[in-house]
Amino acid sequence: MNMKSKPTGVFTPARGITAVGGVGLEGYAPWEMRPGGMLVQKRNSDADHSSVVVPNIKVKVKHGSSYLEFNISSQASFGDLKKMVAGPTGLHHEEQKLIFKDKERESRTFLDVAGVSNGSRIVLVEDVDAKERRYIEARKNAKIEKALKDIAEISLEVDKFAKQVINLETQICAGKRVVEKTLLNLVEQLMTQLIKLDEVAGDGDVKLKRRLQVKRVQKYIETLDVLKIRNSMIENAPLQQHQQKITAGQKLQINPNQRQQEQHRKHRLAMVKPVVVTTNWETFDAGMSTKMSYQNSASTVNYGTNNASSRPRWEYFV
């Protein structure tokens, strides 16, 4: 008896199986290959849409001592039901707990999978922990928004001061002197903005933007410090020239008077004759210690006199 062995590894399509995506042979139903590699019977999409109708169910949600009724699709999730409940109850969907058959249900769980049917009752409980987390998160977000808003306002103020710095720099570089108080006031205003930036606290984007503004303000302050030095150099030059002009003018005004006074002085000295004073002193004898003789020689003082009188002539100085 000859037995033909059936080769292994060869797939023999059963009745109703055809090639994937092809037209079925007579007596065979069409099949299709799913993405996961599973071979299943091909579905008729037109028939599915026309014949399959998802029913709506009515569920009762107990909130405190009251019941709320909602019409919802049986294939919806508990998360969808929470969003519907949020309106009448005023509870955010993230602050709700839906309990069905004494078990809390996750938001992604479907109603039909959990066994919810028409007329089922679900208990709504407020999630205190979730509410607290949301409150903390809301405060954190509000703080971040306020910090970003403060930085934006400071940035606008710095923009105004930046224009003033550019204008002052243009004037001073052109050799025009500006009032030093203007530079000092601008530096003080920029320092005030630095203090405001130090009061802004935050992480992430807030910290980055704050650091950029701090560097920007510091750059403008350094520029003003350089401008103050250059402005002082421009200020001293005209002052020195003015002082030189005043000194030259004073010399022109004072020199004629000095020359006239000098001429009067020389004239008075020329009119006075020289005075000669002679004095003869007697020497002491070395052998006589107790007896001393002193004799004054005649001292002659000759003043300028005339022939008529021996009295000295005095000159009167006015």
C-alpha positions in Angstrom: 0.0 0.0 0.0 1.5 3.2 -1.1 1.1 6.0 1.4 1.8 9.5 0.2 3.1 11.5 3.1 1.7 14.9 3.4 4.5 17.6 3.3 4.9 19.4 6.5 5.0 23.2 6.7 2.5 23.7 3.9 -0.7 25.5 4.8 -3.7 24.1 3.2 -6.6 26.5 3.3 -9.7 25.2 4.8 -13.1 25.6 3.3 -14.0 29.2 3.2 -10.4 30.5 3.2 -8.9 32.3 0.3 -5.8 34.3 -0.3 -5.5 37.5 1.7 -7.3 40.3 0.0 -8.2 38.2 -3.0 -11.5 37.0 -4.3 -12.7 33.9 -2.5 -13.0 30.7 -4.4 -16.4 29.1 -4.9 -17.5 27.9 -1.5 -14.9 29.7 0.4 -15.4 32.8 2.5 -13.0 35.8 2.2 -10.3 36.2 5.0 -8.0 39.1 5.8 -4.7 39.4 7.7 -4.8 41.7 10.8 -1.7 43.9 11.6 -0.7 41.6 14.4 -0.5 38.7 12.0 -3.8 37.1 12.9 -5.8 35.7 10.0 -9.5 36.5 10.5 -12.6 36.5 8.4 -13.0 39.7 6.4 -15.7 42.0 7.7 -18.2 43.8 5.5 -17.9 47.4 6.6 -21.1 48.5 4.9 -23.0 45.8 6.7 -21.4 46.7 10.0 -22.4 50.4 9.7 -25.8 49.7 8.6 -26.7 46.9 11.0 -24.7 47.7 14.2 -26.3 50.5 16.3 -24.7 51.6 19.6 -27.6 52.0 22.1 -27.8 54.8 24.7 -28.4 53.9 28.3 -29.8 55.9 31.2 -27.7 55.9 34.3 -28.4 57.4 37.7 -25.6 59.2 39.5 -26.0 59.7 43.2 -24.4 62.9 44.6 -25.0 63.4 48.2 -28.7 62.9 48.8 -29.8 63.6 45.3 -29.8 61.6 42.1 -28.9 62.8 38.6 -29.9 61.0 35.4 -27.8 61.0 32.3 -28.3 59.6 28.9 -25.0 58.3 27.6 -23.6 55.8 25.1 -23.1 52.3 26.5 -19.6 52.3 24.9 -18.6 55.5 26.5 -16.0 55.7 29.3 -16.3 56.7 32.9 -14.2 59.8 32.0 -16.9 60.8 29.5 -19.5 60.4 32.2 -17.4 62.6 34.6 -17.3 65.4 32.1 -21.1 65.2 31.9 -21.5 65.2 35.7 -19.1 68.2 36.1 -21.7 70.7 34.8 -24.6 70.1 37.2 -22.5 69.3 40.3 -19.8 71.9 39.8 -17.0 69.4 40.5 -14.1 69.3 38.1 -13.8 65.9 36.3 -10.4 65.4 37.9 -11.9 65.9 41.4 -14.5 63.1 41.0 -14.6 59.5 42.0 -17.2 57.3 40.3 -18.0 54.1 42.3 -19.9 51.3 40.6 -20.6 48.1 42.5 -18.5 49.2 45.4 -15.5 49.8 43.3 -13.9 52.9 42.1 -13.7 53.0 38.3 -10.9 54.5 36.3 -11.6 57.3 33.8 -10.4 55.2 30.9 -12.6 52.2 31.7 -15.6 51.7 29.4 -19.1 51.5 30.8 -20.2 48.3 29.0 -16.9 46.6 30.0 -17.6 47.4 33.7 -21.1 46.0 33.3 -23.0 49.3 33.4 -26.4 48.9 31.8 -29.7 50.9 31.4 -30.8 52.0 34.8 -27.5 51.3 36.7 -26.7 53.5 39.7 -23.3 55.1 40.2 -22.1 56.9 43.3 -20.2 60.2 42.9 -17.7 61.1 45.6 -15.5 64.1 45.7 -11.8 63.3 45.6 -10.2 65.5 48.3 -6.6 64.5 47.5 -7.1 65.3 43.8 -8.7 68.6 44.7 -5.7 69.5 46.9 -3.3 68.6 44.2 -5.2 70.7 41.7 -5.2 73.6 44.1 -1.5 73.4 44.6 -0.9 73.1 40.9 -3.2 76.1 40.3 -1.2 78.2 42.8 2.0 77.1 41.2 0.8 78.0 37.7 -0.5 81.4 39.0 2.8 82.1 40.6 4.6 81.3 37.3 2.3 83.5 35.3 2.7 86.4 37.7 6.5 86.0 37.6 6.5 86.0 33.8 4.2 89.1 33.8 6.5 90.9 36.2 9.5 90.2 34.0 7.7 91.4 30.9 6.8 94.7 32.6 10.4 95.1 33.8 11.6 94.4 30.2 9.4 97.2 28.9 10.8 99.6 31.4 14.4 98.6 30.5 13.6 99.2 26.8 12.7 102.8 27.6 16.0 103.3 29.6 17.9 101.6 26.8 16.8 104.4 24.4 18.0 107.0 26.8 21.4 105.3 27.2 21.8 105.2 23.4 20.9 108.9 23.1 23.4 109.9 25.8 26.1 107.7 24.3 25.6 109.4 20.9 25.9 112.9 22.4 29.0 112.2 24.5 30.8 110.4 21.7 30.1 113.4 19.5 31.9 115.6 22.1 28.8 117.2 23.6 28.8 117.5 27.3 25.7 116.4 29.2 24.6 117.1 32.8 26.2 114.5 35.1 23.0 114.3 37.2 21.2 112.8 34.1 23.7 110.0 34.1 23.4 109.4 37.8 19.6 109.3 37.7 19.6 106.8 34.9 22.0 104.5 36.7 19.7 104.8 39.8 16.6 103.8 37.8 18.4 100.8 36.3 19.5 99.7 39.8 15.9 99.8 40.8 15.0 97.4 38.0 17.7 95.1 39.2 16.2 95.1 42.7 12.8 94.2 41.1 14.4 91.3 39.2 15.9 90.0 42.4 12.5 89.8 44.0 11.2 87.6 41.1 11.5 83.9 42.0 10.9 80.9 39.8 12.4 78.0 38.0 12.6 76.9 34.4 11.5 79.5 31.9 11.1 82.1 34.6 14.7 81.7 35.8 16.1 81.9 32.3 14.2 85.0 31.3 15.1 86.7 34.6 18.8 86.0 34.1 18.7 87.5 30.6 17.2 90.7 31.9 19.7 90.9 34.7 22.6 90.7 32.2 21.0 93.2 30.0 20.6 95.8 32.8 24.1 95.2 34.1 25.4 95.9 30.6 23.6 99.3 30.4 25.0 100.3 33.9 28.5 99.5 32.8 28.0 101.6 29.6 26.9 104.5 31.8 29.9 104.2 34.0 32.2 104.6 31.0 30.1 107.5 29.7 30.5 109.3 33.0 34.3 109.2 32.7 34.2 110.4 29.1 31.7 113.2 30.0 33.9 114.4 32.8 36.8 114.8 30.4 34.7 116.8 28.0 33.6 119.0 31.0 37.1 119.9 32.2 38.5 121.1 28.8 36.2 124.1 28.4 36.6 125.0 32.1 40.4 125.1 31.7 40.1 127.3 28.6 37.8 129.7 30.4 40.3 129.9 33.4 43.1 130.7 31.0 41.1 133.4 29.3 40.3 135.0 32.7 44.0 134.9 33.8 45.1 136.5 30.5 42.5 139.2 30.9 43.5 139.9 34.5 47.1 140.3 33.4 46.2 142.8 30.8 44.2 144.7 33.4 46.7 144.5 36.3 50.0 145.1 34.5 49.5 148.8 33.8 48.7 149.6 37.4 51.7 147.6 38.6 54.0 149.5 36.3 52.6 152.8 37.5 53.1 151.9 41.2 56.6 150.7 40.4 57.5 154.0 38.8 56.2 156.0 41.9 58.2 153.8 44.2 61.4 154.3 42.2 60.8 158.0 42.0 60.4 158.3 45.8 63.6 156.3 46.4 65.5 158.5 44.1 64.5 161.7 46.0 65.9 160.4 49.4 69.7 160.8 49.8 71.7 158.1 51.5 72.2 158.1 55.3 75.8 157.5 56.6 76.2 156.4 60.2 79.7 156.1 61.7 80.5 154.9 65.3 83.9 154.7 67.0 84.1 152.3 69.9 86.9 152.7 72.5 88.8 149.5 73.3 89.2 148.3 76.9 92.6 148.2 78.5 93.5 144.7 79.5 95.3 145.8 82.8 92.4 147.8 84.2 89.6 145.6 85.4 87.7 148.0 87.7 88.1 151.3 85.8 86.4 151.6 82.6 86.2 154.6 80.4 83.8 155.0 77.7 84.0 157.7 75.1 81.6 158.0 72.3 83.0 159.5 69.3 81.0 162.0 67.5 78.4 160.4 65.4 77.6 162.3 62.4 74.3 161.9 60.7 74.1 163.8 57.5 70.7 164.4 56.1 70.0 166.1 53.0 70.0 169.9 53.9 70.0 173.1 52.1 72.1 176.3 52.8 69.3 178.2 54.5 68.6 175.8 57.4 70.3 172.9 59.1 67.0 171.0 59.7 66.5 167.8 57.8 64.2 167.9 54.9 61.3 165.4 55.1 59.5 164.0 52.2 55.8 163.5 52.6 54.4 160.3 51.1 50.9 160.5 49.9 
